[in-house]
Amino acid sequence: MIETAEYQKRRESLQKQLKGAVAVVYAGEHAAPAVGKWRGDANFIYLTGIDNEPGAALLFDPTNENPNRRITLFLRPSNIEMERWDGYRDQIGSALKDRYGFKGFGSIMRTTSLPAMLTGALRRAKQAACLHPFAVYPANVSPDLNAFQQVSQRIPGVKIEDRTQDLVIMRAIKSPAEIALLERAADITVAAYREAIKYIKPGLNESQVQLALETIYKQQGGDIGYGTIVGSGINGTVLHYIANDQPLKDGDLLVIDSAASFGGYVSDITRTFPVSGKFTPDQRELYEVVLKAELAAIKAARPGATFYEVDSAARNVIEKAGLGDAFIHAIGHPLGLVVHDVVPDHPIKPNMVITIEPGIYLPDRKIGIRIEDDLVITKTGNRNITSGVPKTVKEIEAAMGR
């Protein structure tokens, strides 16, 4: 797991980057009504390790004369009646400060004090840094920009800056502790796939494959990383197919896009299996094209490369096979606290963790094929942390035992 000292170091590093500007990171609010497990904003979790405090906020006030008020965590006020519904919460004190790493490295206050503290910080600094990603018009503006705009209407001369890449760049380069969590999530996922593949057969329902995978995630101490996709036949041509309720048919291909999370960090694997246990000659020919494309992209994924270059390596293979129109999505994305993690405005660097996932989709033939692995970028290339799931035709057919 990630130690509180690492979260402290992240906060201190960000504060230095702000160069005197005020910033605030919000955890977000409960959905209404609150159903299921709530998880806060990934930027907030990255800086605090706290994923269960709706309404919380983290204020950076670098010009505050009190060193312990330069980074302040704000938590909702206690509400004993609501806590009987949602869970009991600790009072602010030494124990809470120790747990969250704020003892001697900042303060913890209630959110009722945030408006006054933020207003005072901006009156002194006259400089605000937007860290939350900007919203796309016509959606509501991001929460920190909204707050800064309200304060600037009351205090003249406040300058608002775009610093949205600051946390993106920090989050993109994973620490050893983060990589260890991603590797554990990958290991759990690999184990689940290797077990579930044994049971794939005609007559089984897509939902049963989903249940087999997700049960193993839980049994091994992980969680469900994202909405599992188990699509057979034409369902495998739907990128975000979520019904997972159709029977598996002999002769169809089965696309499985599912992975575990561990310690809040998410893996992401896709494999395509023949329901019968054997690829038909036509299926095998198409599958080999996608596999060749994936291997080309994996080879291209190294420090200094751009995602465009990695995408091109795969796309060139698929286009040469006359299937360019069937590759309808990008080659991959970074992994981290969310399955589609933040994308920095710079080329690939060491200790980034990314996916490679070419695919082709032919609805008229009821064939979808996607192959996806997770890579840790090294100084000289990459390391595939999900290679334990069978991927070649020979490996798949041997693992299915037919």
Secondary structure, DSSP 8 states (H G I E B T S, - for coil): ---HHHHHHHHHHHHHHHTT-BEEEE-----SS--S-----HHHHHHH---S-TT-EEEE-TT-SSGGGSEEEEE----HHHHHHH-----SSHHHHHHHT-TTT-EEEEGGGHHHHHHHHHHHH-EEEE-S----TTS---HHHHHHHHHHTTSTT-EEEE-HHHHHHHHHS--HHHHHHHHHHHHHHHHHHHHHGGG--TT-BHHHHHHHHHHHHHHTT-EE-S--EEEEGGGGG-TT-----SB--TT-EEEEEE-EEETTEE--EEEEEETTSS--HHHHHHHHHHHHHHHHHHHH-STT--HHHHHHHHHHHHHHTT-GGG--S-S--B-SSSSS----SS---TT-EEEE--EEEEGGGTEEEE-BEEEEE-SSSEEETTTTS--SHHHHHHHHT-
